[in-house]
Amino acid sequence: MSRYQDNPQAAAEPPPDGPGSGILVVEDEAAVERATRWWGLWLDRQVYGLPFPQSRKLKVEYATARMDGGGRAGTTHRTHTHTDRDDVVFVPVVGQPLSSGRYYAVRATGRHAGKVSACSREEDVVTCCGLWSFANDASPRPFVRGDVYQQVEVVQLSRRGGFRAVAVAPDGVPPGYLRRKGWKVHTSASTSCNLTDTAHGTDWPLRRRMPDLESFDVGVGGSTPVVVGRWYCPFMFIKDGGEQWLKDQVKRCMFYKMTLEQSWEEIYSCDNTHRGSISSRLDEVEVSVTVRRSTALLGGAGAVQGGAPQVFDGVMWFLPAASPAAAAGGGGGLGLDMVVWEKMEWELEKGGWVAGNGDDVERIKRVERHDGLGGHWDKFGCYLLVERFVLTRMDGSVALTYEFRHTDKITTKWE
Protein backbone atom coordinates (compact mmCIF):
# COMPACT_ATOMS: atom_id res chain seq x y z
CA MET A 1 0.00 0.00 0.00
CA SER A 2 2.83 2.39 0.85
CA ARG A 3 4.19 1.94 -2.68
CA TYR A 4 1.08 3.52 -4.17
CA GLN A 5 1.04 6.22 -1.50
CA ASP A 6 4.61 7.18 -2.39
CA ASN A 7 4.18 6.78 -6.14
CA PRO A 8 0.54 7.16 -7.31
CA GLN A 9 1.63 6.65 -10.94
CA ALA A 10 2.44 3.02 -10.08
CA ALA A 11 -1.30 2.31 -9.98
CA ALA A 12 -1.38 2.68 -13.77
CA GLU A 13 0.89 -0.35 -14.24
CA PRO A 14 -0.93 -3.22 -15.97
CA PRO A 15 -1.56 -6.50 -14.13
CA PRO A 16 0.96 -9.33 -14.62
CA ASP A 17 0.96 -11.23 -17.91
CA GLY A 18 -1.62 -13.89 -18.60
CA PRO A 19 -5.39 -14.20 -18.23
CA GLY A 20 -7.02 -13.92 -14.84
CA SER A 21 -4.36 -11.59 -13.45
CA GLY A 22 -4.97 -8.74 -11.05
CA ILE A 23 -3.33 -6.86 -8.20
CA LEU A 24 -4.30 -7.00 -4.53
CA VAL A 25 -3.15 -4.22 -2.20
CA VAL A 26 -1.78 -5.15 1.22
CA GLU A 27 -1.65 -2.77 4.18
CA ASP A 28 2.06 -3.01 4.96
CA GLU A 29 4.03 -1.86 7.99
CA ALA A 30 5.11 1.36 6.32
CA ALA A 31 1.49 2.31 5.60
CA VAL A 32 0.44 1.51 9.17
CA GLU A 33 3.33 3.55 10.57
CA ARG A 34 2.35 6.47 8.34
CA ALA A 35 -1.21 6.34 9.70
CA THR A 36 -0.04 6.35 13.32
CA ARG A 37 -0.72 9.57 15.23
CA TRP A 38 0.23 11.04 18.61
CA TRP A 39 3.58 9.27 18.98
CA GLY A 40 2.10 5.83 18.34
CA LEU A 41 -0.89 6.17 20.67
CA TRP A 42 -3.59 6.23 17.97
CA LEU A 43 -4.00 4.68 14.53
CA ASP A 44 -5.95 6.70 11.99
CA ARG A 45 -7.99 4.05 10.17
CA GLN A 46 -9.46 6.32 7.52
CA VAL A 47 -8.45 5.49 3.94
CA TYR A 48 -7.80 8.81 2.21
CA GLY A 49 -7.07 7.70 -1.32
CA LEU A 50 -7.14 4.98 -3.92
CA PRO A 51 -6.34 2.14 -4.36
CA PHE A 52 -8.23 0.45 -1.52
CA PRO A 53 -6.46 -2.29 0.48
CA GLN A 54 -7.79 -5.85 0.43
CA SER A 55 -5.93 -7.07 3.52
CA ARG A 56 -8.74 -5.78 5.77
CA LYS A 57 -12.48 -5.46 5.52
CA LEU A 58 -13.55 -1.85 5.03
CA LYS A 59 -16.36 0.23 6.44
CA VAL A 60 -18.12 2.55 4.00
CA GLU A 61 -19.48 5.46 6.04
CA TYR A 62 -21.80 8.30 5.08
CA ALA A 63 -22.81 10.98 7.57
CA THR A 64 -25.92 13.17 7.33
CA ALA A 65 -26.86 16.06 9.61
CA ARG A 66 -30.38 16.31 11.02
CA MET A 67 -31.81 19.30 12.85
CA ASP A 68 -34.36 18.94 15.65
CA GLY A 69 -36.31 21.53 17.63
CA GLY A 70 -37.07 25.13 16.77
CA GLY A 71 -40.76 24.48 16.20
CA ARG A 72 -41.97 26.61 19.14
CA ALA A 73 -40.92 29.97 20.53
CA GLY A 74 -38.10 29.71 22.98
CA THR A 75 -36.83 26.36 21.72
CA THR A 76 -33.37 25.87 20.27
CA HIS A 77 -32.21 23.96 17.25
CA ARG A 78 -30.19 20.82 17.84
CA THR A 79 -28.19 19.13 15.12
CA HIS A 80 -27.71 15.36 15.15
CA THR A 81 -25.35 13.47 12.90
CA HIS A 82 -26.50 10.10 11.60
CA THR A 83 -23.89 7.78 10.07
CA ASP A 84 -24.71 4.83 7.81
CA ARG A 85 -22.11 2.07 7.83
CA ASP A 86 -21.67 -0.85 5.44
CA ASP A 87 -19.00 -3.55 5.75
CA VAL A 88 -17.44 -4.20 2.36
CA VAL A 89 -14.42 -5.81 0.71
CA PHE A 90 -13.48 -4.03 -2.51
CA VAL A 91 -11.96 -6.62 -4.88
CA PRO A 92 -10.21 -5.14 -7.96
CA VAL A 93 -11.67 -6.22 -11.28
CA VAL A 94 -9.49 -8.82 -12.99
CA GLY A 95 -7.40 -7.61 -15.91
CA GLN A 96 -7.63 -3.91 -14.98
CA PRO A 97 -4.88 -1.63 -13.61
CA LEU A 98 -5.55 -0.25 -10.14
CA SER A 99 -5.79 3.25 -11.62
CA SER A 100 -9.06 2.24 -13.30
CA GLY A 101 -10.76 2.31 -9.90
CA ARG A 102 -12.89 -0.68 -10.90
CA TYR A 103 -14.02 -2.94 -8.09
CA TYR A 104 -16.45 -5.63 -7.07
CA ALA A 105 -18.05 -4.40 -3.83
CA VAL A 106 -18.55 -7.58 -1.80
CA ARG A 107 -20.82 -7.41 1.24
CA ALA A 108 -18.80 -8.64 4.22
CA THR A 109 -21.51 -8.96 6.89
CA GLY A 110 -25.26 -9.31 7.24
CA ARG A 111 -27.74 -11.49 5.37
CA HIS A 112 -26.07 -10.71 2.02
CA ALA A 113 -22.53 -11.54 3.21
CA GLY A 114 -20.48 -13.00 0.37
CA LYS A 115 -22.65 -11.51 -2.36
CA VAL A 116 -21.63 -8.71 -4.69
CA SER A 117 -23.45 -5.37 -4.67
CA ALA A 118 -25.15 -4.95 -8.03
CA CYS A 119 -26.07 -1.87 -10.02
CA SER A 120 -29.68 -1.40 -11.01
CA ARG A 121 -30.67 -0.15 -14.46
CA GLU A 122 -31.78 3.32 -15.45
CA GLU A 123 -35.16 1.86 -16.36
CA ASP A 124 -35.58 1.00 -12.67
CA VAL A 125 -35.45 4.69 -11.68
CA VAL A 126 -38.86 5.90 -10.48
CA THR A 127 -39.98 9.55 -10.74
CA CYS A 128 -42.48 10.83 -8.20
CA CYS A 129 -44.81 13.74 -9.02
CA GLY A 130 -42.33 14.90 -11.64
CA LEU A 131 -40.24 16.49 -8.89
CA TRP A 132 -37.78 13.89 -7.65
CA SER A 133 -36.66 10.40 -8.55
CA PHE A 134 -35.14 7.43 -6.83
CA ALA A 135 -33.69 4.10 -7.93
CA ASN A 136 -34.91 0.74 -6.73
CA ASP A 137 -31.62 -0.82 -5.68
CA ALA A 138 -30.90 -4.27 -7.07
CA SER A 139 -30.31 -6.90 -4.41
CA PRO A 140 -26.74 -8.13 -3.92
CA ARG A 141 -26.23 -11.43 -5.74
CA PRO A 142 -23.63 -14.20 -6.07
CA PHE A 143 -20.65 -13.29 -8.21
CA VAL A 144 -20.90 -13.84 -11.96
CA ARG A 145 -17.75 -12.85 -13.84
CA GLY A 146 -19.54 -11.70 -16.99
CA ASP A 147 -22.04 -9.52 -15.11
CA VAL A 148 -20.87 -5.95 -15.74
CA TYR A 149 -23.61 -4.67 -13.41
CA GLN A 150 -21.58 -6.08 -10.52
CA GLN A 151 -18.73 -3.68 -11.29
CA VAL A 152 -18.39 -0.09 -10.08
CA GLU A 153 -15.77 2.56 -10.71
CA VAL A 154 -14.77 4.42 -7.55
CA VAL A 155 -13.89 8.10 -7.96
CA GLN A 156 -11.99 10.10 -5.36
CA LEU A 157 -13.62 13.49 -4.76
CA SER A 158 -11.13 15.10 -2.40
CA ARG A 159 -7.75 14.59 -0.81
CA ARG A 160 -9.50 14.14 2.53
CA GLY A 161 -10.97 10.82 1.50
CA GLY A 162 -14.38 11.53 0.00
CA PHE A 163 -15.54 9.08 -2.68
CA ARG A 164 -18.42 8.21 -4.95
CA ALA A 165 -19.03 5.35 -7.36
CA VAL A 166 -20.30 5.26 -10.92
CA ALA A 167 -21.53 2.22 -12.80
CA VAL A 168 -19.32 0.52 -15.38
CA ALA A 169 -22.41 -0.58 -17.31
CA PRO A 170 -23.61 2.27 -19.58
CA ASP A 171 -27.17 2.13 -18.21
CA GLY A 172 -26.21 1.14 -14.68
CA VAL A 173 -27.08 2.93 -11.43
CA PRO A 174 -24.81 2.07 -8.45
CA PRO A 175 -26.39 0.89 -5.18
CA GLY A 176 -27.47 3.69 -2.87
CA TYR A 177 -24.67 3.40 -0.32
CA LEU A 178 -22.06 3.84 -3.10
CA ARG A 179 -23.70 6.41 -5.39
CA ARG A 180 -23.97 9.06 -2.68
CA LYS A 181 -21.26 11.70 -2.95
CA GLY A 182 -18.66 11.97 -0.24
CA TRP A 183 -18.78 8.60 1.51
CA LYS A 184 -15.65 7.72 3.43
CA VAL A 185 -13.77 4.51 4.09
CA HIS A 186 -12.20 3.15 7.27
CA THR A 187 -10.30 -0.11 7.77
CA SER A 188 -11.74 -2.61 10.23
CA ALA A 189 -9.79 -2.84 13.48
CA SER A 190 -10.91 -6.38 14.27
CA THR A 191 -11.09 -8.15 10.91
CA SER A 192 -7.98 -8.97 8.92
CA CYS A 193 -7.93 -11.05 5.73
CA ASN A 194 -4.42 -12.34 6.59
CA LEU A 195 -2.85 -11.27 3.31
CA THR A 196 0.91 -10.81 3.20
CA ASP A 197 3.18 -9.27 0.59
CA THR A 198 4.57 -12.62 -0.55
CA ALA A 199 2.36 -13.56 -3.52
CA HIS A 200 4.25 -12.16 -6.50
CA GLY A 201 3.26 -14.72 -9.12
CA THR A 202 5.83 -16.97 -10.80
CA ASP A 203 9.49 -16.86 -9.82
CA TRP A 204 10.73 -17.54 -13.35
CA PRO A 205 14.48 -17.86 -12.60
CA LEU A 206 13.70 -20.45 -9.91
CA ARG A 207 11.18 -22.27 -12.09
CA ARG A 208 13.58 -22.54 -15.03
CA ARG A 209 16.32 -23.83 -12.74
CA MET A 210 14.22 -26.86 -11.70
CA PRO A 211 14.81 -28.79 -8.44
CA ASP A 212 18.29 -29.92 -7.47
CA LEU A 213 18.93 -33.55 -8.48
CA GLU A 214 21.63 -33.88 -5.83
CA SER A 215 19.24 -33.11 -2.96
CA PHE A 216 17.89 -36.67 -2.71
CA ASP A 217 18.96 -40.29 -3.14
CA VAL A 218 17.74 -42.90 -5.58
CA GLY A 219 14.90 -44.94 -4.14
CA VAL A 220 13.30 -42.29 -1.91
CA GLY A 221 10.62 -41.42 -4.46
CA GLY A 222 11.87 -38.07 -5.67
CA SER A 223 12.73 -34.58 -4.51
CA THR A 224 11.11 -32.31 -1.96
CA PRO A 225 8.66 -29.89 -3.65
CA VAL A 226 9.96 -26.38 -4.31
CA VAL A 227 7.48 -23.48 -4.46
CA VAL A 228 8.03 -21.53 -7.69
CA GLY A 229 4.83 -19.47 -7.78
CA ARG A 230 2.44 -17.82 -5.30
CA TRP A 231 -0.94 -16.15 -5.77
CA TYR A 232 -4.08 -15.20 -3.86
CA CYS A 233 -7.55 -16.06 -5.17
CA PRO A 234 -10.57 -14.06 -3.92
CA PHE A 235 -13.21 -16.42 -2.53
CA MET A 236 -15.77 -15.56 -5.21
CA PHE A 237 -13.64 -17.30 -7.84
CA ILE A 238 -13.66 -20.52 -5.75
CA LYS A 239 -16.92 -22.45 -5.37
CA ASP A 240 -16.21 -24.14 -2.06
CA GLY A 241 -19.76 -25.34 -1.38
CA GLY A 242 -23.06 -24.02 -2.71
CA GLU A 243 -24.63 -20.58 -2.49
CA GLN A 244 -26.15 -21.41 0.89
CA TRP A 245 -22.61 -21.47 2.33
CA LEU A 246 -21.50 -18.08 0.99
CA LYS A 247 -21.83 -16.51 4.44
CA ASP A 248 -19.71 -19.24 5.99
CA GLN A 249 -17.18 -19.09 3.17
CA VAL A 250 -16.65 -15.34 3.45
CA LYS A 251 -16.15 -15.66 7.22
CA ARG A 252 -13.81 -18.62 6.98
CA CYS A 253 -11.79 -17.77 3.89
CA MET A 254 -12.06 -14.42 2.13
CA PHE A 255 -8.96 -15.28 0.08
CA TYR A 256 -7.39 -18.61 -0.88
CA LYS A 257 -3.70 -19.26 -1.40
CA MET A 258 -2.52 -20.83 -4.65
CA THR A 259 1.02 -22.12 -5.01
CA LEU A 260 2.85 -23.78 -7.88
CA GLU A 261 5.33 -26.45 -6.81
CA GLN A 262 8.00 -28.33 -8.73
CA SER A 263 9.50 -31.71 -7.90
CA TRP A 264 11.21 -34.69 -9.50
CA GLU A 265 9.06 -37.81 -9.30
CA GLU A 266 10.69 -41.21 -9.44
CA ILE A 267 9.00 -43.33 -12.12
CA TYR A 268 11.52 -46.18 -12.16
CA SER A 269 14.49 -47.37 -10.09
CA CYS A 270 16.63 -50.48 -9.86
CA ASP A 271 19.79 -51.92 -8.37
CA ASN A 272 22.74 -53.06 -10.45
CA THR A 273 22.19 -56.81 -10.41
CA HIS A 274 24.97 -57.32 -12.99
CA ARG A 275 27.74 -55.81 -10.91
CA GLY A 276 30.74 -58.06 -10.84
CA SER A 277 29.59 -59.98 -13.90
CA ILE A 278 30.82 -59.82 -17.47
CA SER A 279 27.39 -59.02 -18.93
CA SER A 280 27.44 -56.93 -22.11
CA ARG A 281 24.45 -55.01 -20.71
CA LEU A 282 26.24 -53.96 -17.56
CA ASP A 283 25.80 -50.24 -18.24
CA GLU A 284 22.32 -50.31 -19.78
CA VAL A 285 18.93 -49.96 -18.10
CA GLU A 286 15.66 -50.36 -19.96
CA VAL A 287 12.81 -48.18 -18.68
CA SER A 288 9.23 -49.09 -19.57
CA VAL A 289 6.54 -47.49 -17.39
CA THR A 290 3.06 -46.05 -17.68
CA VAL A 291 2.34 -42.65 -16.10
CA ARG A 292 -0.78 -40.58 -15.66
CA ARG A 293 -0.13 -37.13 -17.07
CA SER A 294 -2.35 -35.31 -14.55
CA THR A 295 -3.92 -36.08 -11.19
CA ALA A 296 -6.46 -33.98 -9.27
CA LEU A 297 -7.18 -34.62 -5.59
CA LEU A 298 -9.85 -32.94 -3.48
CA GLY A 299 -8.47 -31.96 -0.12
CA GLY A 300 -5.12 -33.21 -1.36
CA ALA A 301 -6.22 -36.84 -0.92
CA GLY A 302 -9.71 -37.51 -2.34
CA ALA A 303 -10.06 -38.85 -5.88
CA VAL A 304 -12.00 -36.79 -8.40
CA GLN A 305 -14.95 -38.18 -10.30
CA GLY A 306 -13.82 -39.37 -13.72
CA GLY A 307 -10.23 -38.46 -12.81
CA ALA A 308 -10.64 -34.96 -14.24
CA PRO A 309 -12.74 -31.80 -13.75
CA GLN A 310 -15.97 -31.07 -15.61
CA VAL A 311 -17.29 -27.73 -16.87
CA PHE A 312 -20.72 -26.50 -15.75
CA ASP A 313 -21.95 -22.94 -16.38
CA GLY A 314 -18.51 -21.38 -16.67
CA VAL A 315 -17.09 -23.20 -13.64
CA MET A 316 -14.55 -26.03 -13.69
CA TRP A 317 -15.94 -28.49 -11.13
CA PHE A 318 -13.98 -31.15 -9.26
CA LEU A 319 -16.54 -33.64 -7.95
CA PRO A 320 -15.72 -36.39 -5.44
CA ALA A 321 -15.50 -39.87 -6.92
CA ALA A 322 -16.92 -41.31 -3.71
CA SER A 323 -20.34 -39.78 -4.41
CA PRO A 324 -21.15 -40.14 -8.11
CA ALA A 325 -24.57 -38.59 -7.55
CA ALA A 326 -22.99 -35.28 -6.55
CA ALA A 327 -24.12 -32.35 -8.63
CA ALA A 328 -22.18 -29.21 -9.43
CA GLY A 329 -22.85 -26.61 -6.78
CA GLY A 330 -23.62 -29.21 -4.12
CA GLY A 331 -21.65 -30.14 -1.06
CA GLY A 332 -18.41 -32.06 -1.34
CA GLY A 333 -17.19 -30.63 -4.64
CA LEU A 334 -15.02 -27.66 -5.47
CA GLY A 335 -15.28 -25.34 -8.45
CA LEU A 336 -12.82 -22.95 -10.06
CA ASP A 337 -14.12 -20.01 -12.03
CA MET A 338 -12.88 -20.31 -15.60
CA VAL A 339 -10.70 -17.23 -15.11
CA VAL A 340 -8.69 -19.21 -12.53
CA TRP A 341 -8.58 -22.29 -14.73
CA GLU A 342 -7.41 -20.26 -17.74
CA LYS A 343 -4.65 -18.74 -15.61
CA MET A 344 -3.49 -22.21 -14.54
CA GLU A 345 -3.45 -23.42 -18.15
CA TRP A 346 -1.51 -20.35 -19.23
CA GLU A 347 1.10 -20.87 -16.50
CA LEU A 348 1.49 -24.52 -17.49
CA GLU A 349 1.93 -23.78 -21.18
CA LYS A 350 4.35 -20.96 -20.39
CA GLY A 351 6.40 -23.53 -18.47
CA GLY A 352 6.51 -25.93 -21.41
CA TRP A 353 3.54 -28.18 -20.69
CA VAL A 354 2.44 -30.05 -23.82
CA ALA A 355 -1.22 -31.07 -23.82
CA GLY A 356 -1.93 -34.67 -24.79
CA ASN A 357 -4.18 -35.97 -27.52
CA GLY A 358 -7.00 -36.73 -25.11
CA ASP A 359 -5.40 -39.80 -23.51
CA ASP A 360 -4.27 -38.98 -19.98
CA VAL A 361 -2.10 -42.10 -19.76
CA GLU A 362 1.27 -42.25 -21.51
CA ARG A 363 3.77 -45.05 -21.95
CA ILE A 364 7.42 -44.12 -21.48
CA LYS A 365 9.96 -46.45 -23.06
CA ARG A 366 13.65 -45.66 -23.24
CA VAL A 367 17.06 -47.22 -22.79
CA GLU A 368 19.51 -45.39 -20.54
CA ARG A 369 23.25 -46.00 -20.68
CA HIS A 370 25.75 -45.18 -17.96
CA ASP A 371 28.78 -43.44 -19.44
CA GLY A 372 30.59 -42.74 -16.18
CA LEU A 373 34.22 -43.59 -15.53
CA GLY A 374 34.66 -47.33 -15.31
CA GLY A 375 30.95 -47.98 -15.67
CA HIS A 376 30.55 -48.76 -11.94
CA TRP A 377 27.14 -48.04 -10.39
CA ASP A 378 24.90 -49.50 -7.67
CA LYS A 379 21.54 -47.80 -8.16
CA PHE A 380 19.67 -46.19 -11.02
CA GLY A 381 16.67 -43.85 -10.92
CA CYS A 382 14.54 -42.29 -13.67
CA TYR A 383 12.60 -39.10 -12.92
CA LEU A 384 10.16 -36.77 -14.59
CA LEU A 385 9.29 -33.20 -13.67
CA VAL A 386 6.00 -32.68 -11.83
CA GLU A 387 4.37 -29.27 -11.46
CA ARG A 388 1.64 -29.13 -8.87
CA PHE A 389 -0.95 -26.45 -8.13
CA VAL A 390 -1.96 -26.43 -4.46
CA LEU A 391 -5.03 -24.47 -3.37
CA THR A 392 -5.26 -23.92 0.39
CA ARG A 393 -7.64 -22.10 2.68
CA MET A 394 -6.45 -19.47 5.12
CA ASP A 395 -6.72 -21.97 7.99
CA GLY A 396 -4.09 -24.09 6.25
CA SER A 397 -6.41 -26.86 5.06
CA VAL A 398 -5.85 -28.07 1.51
CA ALA A 399 -8.81 -27.55 -0.82
CA LEU A 400 -7.33 -29.01 -4.02
CA THR A 401 -4.11 -30.29 -5.54
CA TYR A 402 -3.64 -30.73 -9.27
CA GLU A 403 -0.46 -32.40 -10.54
CA PHE A 404 0.85 -32.23 -14.10
CA ARG A 405 3.64 -34.55 -15.21
CA HIS A 406 5.97 -33.27 -17.92
CA THR A 407 6.68 -36.44 -19.88
CA ASP A 408 9.12 -34.52 -22.07
CA LYS A 409 11.25 -33.48 -19.08
CA ILE A 410 12.94 -36.69 -17.95
CA THR A 411 16.28 -37.12 -16.25
CA THR A 412 18.24 -39.92 -14.58
CA LYS A 413 20.51 -40.54 -11.60
CA TRP A 414 23.24 -43.15 -11.19
CA GLU A 415 24.76 -43.95 -7.82
VENJO-V224770 format. One record per pair of residues at least 6 apart in sequence whose C-alpha atoms are under 8 Angstrom apart, sorted by sequence separation. I is the first residue (numbers start at 1). J is the second residue. If there is no record, write none. Layout:
I	J
I	J
This chain:
4	10
15	21
16	22
36	42
37	43
69	75
70	76
92	98
96	102
107	113
108	114
127	133
144	150
156	162
157	163
167	173
173	179
216	222
297	303
298	304
310	316
311	317
320	326
326	332
329	335
392	398
393	399
3	10
4	11
15	22
36	43
37	44
69	76
70	77
106	113
107	114
126	133
127	134
143	150
156	163
157	164
166	173
167	174
216	223
275	282
296	303
297	304
309	316
310	317
319	326
326	333
328	335
391	398
392	399
15	23
35	43
36	44
69	77
106	114
107	115
125	133
126	134
155	163
156	164
166	174
215	223
274	282
296	304
309	317
310	318
319	327
390	398
391	399
392	400
35	44
68	77
69	78
92	101
93	102
106	115
107	116
125	134
126	135
154	163
155	164
165	174
240	249
309	318
319	328
390	399
391	400
35	45
67	77
68	78
92	102
93	103
106	116
107	117
125	135
126	136
154	164
155	165
213	223
272	282
308	318
309	319
390	400
391	401
32	43
67	78
68	79
92	103
93	104
105	116
106	117
124	135
125	136
154	165
155	166
212	223
296	307
317	328
390	401
67	79
68	80
91	103
92	104
104	116
105	117
124	136
153	165
154	166
211	223
295	307
296	308
320	332
389	401
390	402
66	79
67	80
90	103
91	104
104	117
122	135
152	165
153	166
165	178
166	179
295	308
305	318
319	332
320	333
388	401
389	402
65	79
66	80
90	104
91	105
152	166
153	167
164	178
165	179
211	225
235	249
304	318
305	319
319	333
388	402
389	403
65	80
66	81
90	105
91	106
120	135
152	167
153	168
164	179
165	180
211	226
235	250
304	319
305	320
306	321
318	333
319	334
388	403
65	81
66	82
89	105
90	106
120	136
151	167
152	168
164	180
304	320
305	321
312	328
317	333
318	334
387	403
388	404
64	81
65	82
88	105
89	106
120	137
151	168
164	181
303	320
304	321
305	322
317	334
318	335
386	403
387	404
63	81
64	82
88	106
89	107
119	137
120	138
149	167
151	169
163	181
164	182
235	253
302	320
303	321
317	335
386	404
387	405
63	82
64	83
88	107
89	108
119	138
149	168
162	181
163	182
164	183
235	254
268	287
302	321
303	322
305	324
316	335
317	336
386	405
387	406
63	83
87	107
88	108
118	138
148	168
149	169
162	182
163	183
234	254
235	255
298	318
315	335
316	336
385	405
386	406
62	83
63	84
86	107
87	108
88	109
117	138
118	139
148	169
161	182
162	183
163	184
207	228
234	255
235	256
268	289
315	336
316	337
384	405
385	406
61	83
62	84
87	109
117	139
118	140
152	174
162	184
206	228
233	255
234	256
267	289
298	320
315	337
316	338
384	406
385	407
61	84
62	85
117	140
118	141
149	172
161	184
232	255
233	256
314	337
315	338
384	407
1	25
60	84
61	85
116	140
117	141
161	185
204	228
232	256
233	257
267	291
314	338
384	408
385	409
1	26
2	27
60	85
61	86
115	140
116	141
157	182
203	228
232	257
233	258
316	341
384	409
385	410
1	27
2	28
25	51
27	53
59	85
60	86
115	141
116	142
202	228
203	229
231	257
232	258
384	410
1	28
25	52
26	53
27	54
59	86
60	87
115	142
116	143
202	229
230	257
231	258
383	410
384	411
2	30
25	53
26	54
27	55
59	87
60	88
112	140
114	142
115	143
201	229
202	230
230	258
231	259
382	410
383	411
2	31
24	53
25	54
26	55
27	56
58	87
59	88
112	141
120	149
200	229
201	230
230	259
382	411
383	412
1	31
24	54
25	55
57	87
58	88
119	149
199	229
200	230
201	231
229	259
230	260
382	412
57	88
58	89
118	149
119	150
199	230
200	231
228	259
229	260
381	412
382	413
57	89
58	90
118	150
119	151
198	230
199	231
227	259
228	260
229	261
380	412
381	413
56	89
107	140
117	150
118	151
119	152
199	232
227	260
228	261
380	413
381	414
116	150
227	261
228	262
380	414
54	89
226	261
227	262
298	333
379	414
380	415
54	90
225	261
226	262
298	334
378	414
379	415
53	90
54	91
137	174
138	175
225	262
226	263
377	414
378	415
52	90
135	173
137	175
225	263
377	415
137	176
224	263
225	264
11	51
223	263
224	264
222	263
223	264
222	264
223	265
222	265
364	407
221	265
222	266
370	414
105	150
221	266
104	150
105	151
4	51
51	98
104	151
105	152
219	266
51	99
103	151
104	152
119	167
102	151
103	152
122	171
1	51
51	101
102	152
103	153
121	171
122	172
219	269
50	101
57	108
102	153
103	154
121	172
122	173
211	262
213	264
218	269
1	53
101	153
102	154
120	172
121	173
210	262
211	263
354	406
100	153
101	154
119	172
120	173
210	263
211	264
353	406
101	155
119	173
120	174
119	174
120	175
207	262
118	174
119	175
118	175
93	151
117	175
202	260
193	253
195	255
193	254
193	255
334	399
102	168
294	360
334	400
24	91
293	360
24	92
292	360
293	361
23	92
292	361
293	362
22	92
291	361
292	362
22	93
290	361
291	362
22	94
290	362
291	363
21	94
22	95
290	363
291	364
20	94
21	95
22	96
23	97
289	363
290	364
20	95
22	97
23	98
288	363
289	364
19	95
288	364
289	365
287	364
288	365
287	365
288	366
286	365
287	366
15	95
286	366
287	367
14	95
15	96
286	367
287	368
14	96
15	97
285	367
286	368
14	97
284	367
285	368
13	97
284	368
285	369
12	97
13	98
284	369
11	97
12	98
243	329
283	369
284	370
11	98
12	99
242	329
283	370
11	99
12	100
241	329
242	330
283	371
241	330
242	331
239	329
241	331
86	177
241	332
241	333
283	375
143	236
240	333
241	334
282	375
240	334
239	334
240	335
287	382
238	334
239	335
238	335
239	336
238	336
239	337
299	397
300	398
237	336
238	337
299	398
300	399
237	337
299	399
300	400
142	243
275	376
298	399
299	400
300	401
237	339
275	377
298	400
299	401
237	340
275	378
297	400
298	401
296	400
297	401
272	377
296	401
297	402
50	156
272	378
296	402
49	156
271	378
272	379
295	402
296	403
271	379
272	380
294	402
295	403
270	379
271	380
294	403
295	404
49	159
269	379
270	380
294	404
48	159
49	160
269	380
270	381
293	404
294	405
48	160
49	161
269	381
293	405
48	161
268	381
269	382
292	405
293	406
47	161
48	162
267	381
268	382
293	407
46	161
62	177
266	381
267	382
268	383
266	382
267	383
60	177
266	383
267	384
265	383
266	384
264	383
265	384
62	182
63	183
264	384
265	385
62	183
264	385
265	386
61	183
62	184
114	236
263	385
264	386
60	183
61	184
262	385
263	386
60	184
61	185
262	386
263	387
60	185
61	186
262	387
59	185
60	186
261	387
262	388
58	185
59	186
260	387
261	388
58	186
59	187
260	388
261	389
58	187
59	188
260	389
261	390
57	187
58	188
259	389
260	390
56	187
57	188
115	246
258	389
259	390
56	188
114	246
258	390
259	391
113	246
114	247
257	390
258	391
57	191
113	247
257	391
258	392
56	191
57	192
112	247
114	249
256	391
257	392
56	192
57	193
111	247
114	250
256	392
257	393
47	184
48	185
55	192
56	193
113	250
256	393
257	394
46	184
47	185
55	193
56	194
109	247
255	393
256	394
46	185
47	186
54	193
55	194
255	394
46	186
47	187
55	195
253	393
45	186
46	187
54	195
55	196
253	394
45	187
108	250
252	394
253	395
45	188
91	234
252	395
45	189
218	379
222	383
218	380
219	381
218	381
26	195
28	197
26	196
26	197
218	413
218	414
218	415
194	394
213	413
20	339
19	339
20	340
20	342
21	343
19	342
20	343
19	343
18	343
19	346
18	346
18	347
